[in-house]
Amino acid sequence: MNQPRTELDSRFSDPDGAPTDWDQTVRALATAELFWITTVRADGRPHVTPLVAVWLDGAIHFCTGAEEQKAVNLRGNAHVILATGCNQWDRGLDVVVEGDAVQVKDNDLLQRLAEAWRTKWDGRWHFEAHDDSFHHEAGAALVFSVAPTKVLAFGKGTFSHTRHRF
């Protein structure tokens, strides 16, 4: 993955605010336990739902059942936003990732992702990877990858609005 161009948007930052560096932003993405994904329905209305995801090889990866609303939406429009952070306004870091969701069908990558899910959540998420998807006791799940096109990092406390563009 290429290093992004990083810039502070002073319009929305404290006078002494500094841009959030890419390494700090990646740490937030890699350690986040929950993301909120926004997809677009066929009629143009947004659909937002929480999900777990992993950061691997410069992209966020998530899974969903083939008939869940987000999967249905992605069949018609691959544009997504994934957001993570905390519910405190005066401390922490919120991160918003924009990109297109692409279904992962490479079984070697699916195996690595299944291991990443097991590791990140101490074995609580256990998937078998084969036949272009994840499999678990509840059935099959499609896996998607989102390589960021733009990432926004919102530092709180000393407020900063950072844009990382690829």
Order of alpha helices (4+ residues) and beta strands (2+ residues): beta-alpha-beta-beta-beta-beta-alpha-beta-beta-alpha-beta-beta-beta-beta
